[in-house]
Amino acid sequence: MKTLTLGNYYGKKKQELIFDSMVLSEYDYLISRTDWHYHENPYFMYLLEGDLYDVNKKGKTICPSGSFLLHNWQEEHYNAKESLNARGFHIEFKRVWFDRNKLDVNLWEGSQLIENPQLHHLLAKLYFEFKCQDEFSKTTIELLLYELCEKLDNKNKAMFASEPSWIAPLKELLHDGTMPLSLDFLSKELKVHPVYLSRSIPKYLGTTLGDYMRQQKIKKALNYMLNPKLSLTEITYACGFSDQSHFTKTFKLYFNKTPKGYRKEILGG
C-alpha cells in the first residue's frame, strides 16, 4: 500500500508554501483514478475545480467543485475523477502541530465532508493568502488555520454517532440539484418512511433540508467567487439561483454582507 509523504499528492503540483510543520499546495489532478493509498499526515482538501469521488472502505463520497474534505492519516482511500479537469488546494499538517495547538487529533479519525459555509469562508481566506504570499501571509495563514481547526475540533466533540446507510444517497441527491425534491419523492427514492425521514434529516444533516440545500449553493458560490474572471451574474446562474436578487438575499443570510462586498474583502478589492 502506497503512503504519500508530506506535501505529495497524485497529480501535477502548481504551487506550494512550506512551513515548519505544514505544507499548503495546489495540484492539477490528471489521472481518472488513483491507486488505493494512505497519507502520512491529516490534511484538508478543497476542490477548486471539477468533480471527484472519494472512496474508502466505508463508502463513496461525492465531491463536486467547492467541496471541502478532511482526511486523517489512517484512512485508506482512492479518488476517481468524474470531469475532464480537476484541481485542488491542500493543507497538510504534521501531527506535532495538533499537540502544539492543544487540539485532539484523535477526533479527526476517518474522512468527513465539511458542510458549514462559515468554515468554507475561512478556507476561501486561506486560499487567498496562499496565492498572495506576501510578508503578512504566513502569520495570517497560521491564525486562520487555528481558528478553522478549533471550530472543527469543537464540532467533532459533539458528533460522530454512526449515520444510517441512506444519508450518503440523500446527500448525493441533494448535491445533484437537478430535480424538484419532495418528502414523498425522497421517501420512495431512499426507501425510508417519510415520518422517520422528516425527524432524522435535521439530526444527521445538522440543519433543515432547505437550509442544507441553500448551503450547497452558497458553498459553490464561494468557490466561484475566487475566480475574478466570473461575473456575479454568471455565478448566480451557475449556482442554481433564479436571479441575482435571490442570490444576494440568500448570501446575506449566511455572511451578513452582499456577494459584491464579500468578493472585495476576499480578493483585496
C-alpha positions as CSV (number, residue, x, y, z in Angstrom):
1,M,0.0,0.0,0.0
2,K,1.5,3.3,-1.1
3,T,1.9,6.1,1.6
4,L,2.1,9.6,0.4
5,T,4.5,11.8,2.4
6,L,4.1,15.4,3.5
7,G,3.0,17.7,0.6
8,N,2.7,14.9,-2.0
9,Y,-0.5,14.1,-4.0
10,Y,-1.5,12.4,-7.2
11,G,-1.3,15.0,-10.0
12,K,0.9,17.9,-11.1
13,K,2.0,20.4,-8.4
14,K,1.2,24.1,-9.4
15,Q,2.2,26.0,-6.3
16,E,3.5,25.2,-2.7
17,L,4.1,27.0,0.6
18,I,6.1,25.2,3.2
19,F,6.0,25.9,7.0
20,D,8.0,24.0,9.7
21,S,5.0,21.8,10.5
22,M,2.7,22.0,7.5
23,V,2.6,22.3,3.7
24,L,0.0,24.1,1.6
25,S,-0.2,23.1,-2.1
26,E,-2.3,23.4,-5.2
27,Y,-2.4,20.4,-7.7
28,D,-4.0,19.7,-11.0
29,Y,-5.5,16.2,-10.9
30,L,-4.6,14.5,-14.1
31,I,-5.5,10.8,-13.9
32,S,-9.0,9.3,-13.9
33,R,-8.4,7.1,-10.8
34,T,-5.7,7.0,-8.2
35,D,-4.4,3.8,-6.5
36,W,-5.5,2.9,-3.1
37,H,-3.2,4.8,-0.7
38,Y,-2.7,6.3,2.7
39,H,-1.4,9.8,3.6
40,E,1.4,10.3,6.2
41,N,-0.5,13.2,7.9
42,P,-4.0,14.6,8.3
43,Y,-4.9,17.1,5.6
44,F,-7.7,19.3,4.2
45,M,-8.6,19.2,0.5
46,Y,-10.6,22.0,-1.1
47,L,-11.8,21.1,-4.6
48,L,-11.3,24.3,-6.7
49,E,-12.4,22.8,-10.0
50,G,-14.0,19.6,-11.3
51,D,-15.9,16.6,-9.8
52,L,-14.4,13.8,-7.8
53,Y,-15.5,10.7,-5.9
54,D,-13.5,9.9,-2.7
55,V,-13.8,6.2,-1.9
56,N,-12.8,4.4,1.3
57,K,-13.7,1.1,2.9
58,K,-16.8,2.6,4.4
59,G,-18.3,4.0,1.2
60,K,-18.1,6.7,-1.5
61,T,-18.3,10.5,-1.0
62,I,-19.4,12.7,-4.0
63,C,-17.2,15.8,-4.2
64,P,-18.4,18.5,-6.6
65,S,-16.5,21.7,-7.2
66,G,-16.3,23.6,-3.9
67,S,-16.2,20.5,-1.7
68,F,-14.2,20.8,1.5
69,L,-12.9,17.4,2.8
70,L,-10.9,16.4,5.8
71,H,-8.8,13.2,5.7
72,N,-6.9,11.6,8.5
73,W,-3.8,9.5,8.0
74,Q,-5.3,6.2,8.9
75,E,-7.8,6.3,6.0
76,E,-7.1,4.0,3.1
77,H,-8.8,5.6,0.1
78,Y,-8.7,6.4,-3.6
79,N,-10.0,9.2,-5.8
80,A,-11.9,8.9,-9.1
81,K,-12.2,12.0,-11.3
82,E,-15.6,12.5,-12.9
83,S,-14.7,15.5,-15.0
84,L,-12.1,16.4,-17.7
85,N,-10.3,18.9,-15.5
86,A,-9.9,18.9,-11.7
87,R,-7.8,21.0,-9.3
88,G,-7.4,21.0,-5.6
89,F,-5.9,23.0,-2.7
90,H,-4.4,21.1,0.2
91,I,-3.4,21.9,3.7
92,E,-1.4,19.1,5.3
93,F,-0.2,19.0,9.0
94,K,2.4,17.1,10.8
95,R,0.8,15.6,13.9
96,V,3.0,17.7,16.2
97,W,1.0,20.8,15.0
98,F,-2.1,19.4,16.8
99,D,-0.1,18.8,20.1
100,R,1.4,22.3,19.9
101,N,-2.1,23.9,19.5
102,K,-3.7,21.6,22.1
103,L,-6.1,20.0,19.5
104,D,-7.2,16.4,19.9
105,V,-6.1,14.7,16.7
106,N,-8.0,11.6,17.7
107,L,-11.2,13.4,17.0
108,W,-10.2,13.7,13.3
109,E,-10.3,10.0,12.5
110,G,-11.6,8.9,9.1
111,S,-12.8,11.3,6.4
112,Q,-15.5,13.9,6.6
113,L,-17.1,16.3,4.2
114,I,-17.2,19.7,5.9
115,E,-20.6,21.4,5.2
116,N,-20.7,24.6,7.2
117,P,-20.4,27.6,4.9
118,Q,-18.7,29.6,7.7
119,L,-15.8,27.1,7.6
120,H,-15.7,27.4,3.8
121,H,-15.4,31.1,4.3
122,L,-12.3,30.6,6.3
123,L,-11.0,28.3,3.6
124,A,-11.5,31.0,1.0
125,K,-9.5,33.4,3.1
126,L,-6.7,30.8,3.5
127,Y,-6.6,30.2,-0.3
128,F,-6.3,34.0,-0.9
129,E,-3.3,34.2,1.4
130,F,-1.8,31.2,-0.2
131,K,-2.0,32.8,-3.6
132,C,-0.9,36.2,-2.3
133,Q,2.2,35.1,-0.3
134,D,3.4,38.5,0.8
135,E,5.1,39.4,4.1
136,F,1.8,39.1,6.1
137,S,0.6,35.8,4.6
138,K,2.3,33.2,6.8
139,T,1.2,34.8,10.1
140,T,-2.4,35.2,8.7
141,I,-2.5,31.6,7.5
142,E,-1.4,30.3,10.9
143,L,-4.1,32.4,12.7
144,L,-6.8,31.3,10.2
145,L,-5.8,27.7,10.4
146,Y,-6.0,27.7,14.2
147,E,-9.5,29.3,14.0
148,L,-10.6,26.7,11.5
149,C,-9.2,23.7,13.4
150,E,-10.6,24.9,16.7
151,K,-14.1,25.3,15.3
152,L,-13.9,21.8,13.7
153,D,-12.4,20.3,16.9
154,N,-15.3,21.6,18.9
155,K,-17.8,20.4,16.4
156,N,-16.3,16.9,16.3
157,K,-16.6,16.6,20.1
158,A,-20.4,17.0,19.7
159,M,-20.9,14.5,16.9
160,F,-19.9,11.1,15.4
161,A,-22.8,8.9,16.1
162,S,-22.9,6.5,13.1
163,E,-25.0,7.6,10.2
164,P,-27.7,5.4,8.7
165,S,-26.9,4.0,5.3
166,W,-29.4,6.3,3.5
167,I,-27.6,9.5,4.4
168,A,-24.9,9.2,1.7
169,P,-27.5,8.6,-1.1
170,L,-29.6,11.5,0.3
171,K,-26.6,13.9,0.1
172,E,-25.9,12.7,-3.4
173,L,-29.5,13.6,-4.4
174,L,-29.2,17.0,-2.8
175,H,-25.8,17.7,-4.4
176,D,-27.2,16.8,-7.8
177,G,-29.8,19.6,-7.5
178,T,-31.3,18.9,-11.0
179,M,-34.8,17.7,-9.9
180,P,-37.5,19.1,-7.7
181,L,-37.5,17.4,-4.3
182,S,-40.4,16.5,-2.0
183,L,-40.7,14.4,1.1
184,D,-42.7,11.8,-0.8
185,F,-40.1,11.6,-3.6
186,L,-37.2,11.3,-1.1
187,S,-39.1,8.6,0.9
188,K,-39.7,6.5,-2.2
189,E,-36.2,7.0,-3.6
190,L,-34.4,6.2,-0.3
191,K,-36.9,3.6,0.9
192,V,-37.3,5.3,4.2
193,H,-40.7,6.1,5.9
194,P,-41.5,9.8,5.5
195,V,-42.1,10.4,9.2
196,Y,-38.7,8.9,10.2
197,L,-37.1,10.8,7.3
198,S,-38.5,14.1,8.5
199,R,-37.4,13.5,12.1
200,S,-33.9,12.2,11.1
201,I,-32.8,14.7,8.4
202,P,-32.1,17.6,10.9
203,K,-30.2,15.2,13.2
204,Y,-27.9,13.8,10.5
205,L,-27.5,16.9,8.3
206,G,-27.2,19.2,11.3
207,T,-29.9,21.6,9.9
208,T,-33.1,21.6,8.0
209,L,-33.4,20.2,4.5
210,G,-34.0,23.6,3.0
211,D,-31.0,25.2,4.8
212,Y,-28.8,22.3,3.8
213,M,-29.7,22.8,0.1
214,R,-29.1,26.6,0.4
215,Q,-25.7,25.8,1.9
216,Q,-24.7,23.7,-1.1
217,K,-25.4,26.7,-3.4
218,I,-23.6,29.2,-1.2
219,K,-20.5,26.9,-0.9
220,K,-20.4,26.6,-4.7
221,A,-20.6,30.3,-4.9
222,L,-17.8,30.9,-2.5
223,N,-15.6,28.7,-4.7
224,Y,-16.6,30.6,-7.9
225,M,-16.0,34.0,-6.3
226,L,-12.3,33.2,-6.0
227,N,-12.2,33.4,-9.8
228,P,-12.2,37.1,-10.7
229,K,-13.0,36.3,-14.4
230,L,-16.5,35.3,-13.4
231,S,-19.2,38.0,-13.0
232,L,-21.7,37.8,-10.2
233,T,-24.4,37.2,-12.8
234,E,-22.6,34.2,-14.1
235,I,-22.1,32.9,-10.6
236,T,-25.7,33.4,-9.8
237,Y,-26.9,31.1,-12.5
238,A,-24.0,28.6,-12.2
239,C,-25.1,28.0,-8.6
240,G,-28.8,27.5,-9.5
241,F,-30.3,30.8,-8.2
242,S,-33.2,32.1,-10.1
243,D,-31.8,35.7,-10.2
244,Q,-29.1,37.9,-8.6
245,S,-31.6,39.3,-6.1
246,H,-32.3,35.9,-4.7
247,F,-28.6,35.1,-4.7
248,T,-27.8,38.3,-2.8
249,K,-30.6,37.8,-0.2
250,T,-29.5,34.2,0.5
251,F,-25.8,35.1,0.7
252,K,-26.6,37.8,3.2
253,L,-28.4,35.3,5.5
254,Y,-25.1,33.5,6.0
255,F,-22.5,36.2,5.9
256,N,-24.3,39.5,6.7
257,K,-22.8,41.1,3.6
258,T,-23.5,41.1,-0.1
259,P,-21.6,38.9,-2.6
260,K,-20.0,42.0,-4.0
261,G,-18.8,43.1,-0.6
262,Y,-17.5,39.6,0.2
263,R,-15.6,39.3,-3.0
264,K,-14.0,42.7,-2.4
265,E,-12.8,41.5,1.0
266,I,-11.5,38.1,-0.2
267,L,-9.8,39.4,-3.4
268,G,-8.5,42.5,-1.9
269,G,-10.5,45.0,-4.0
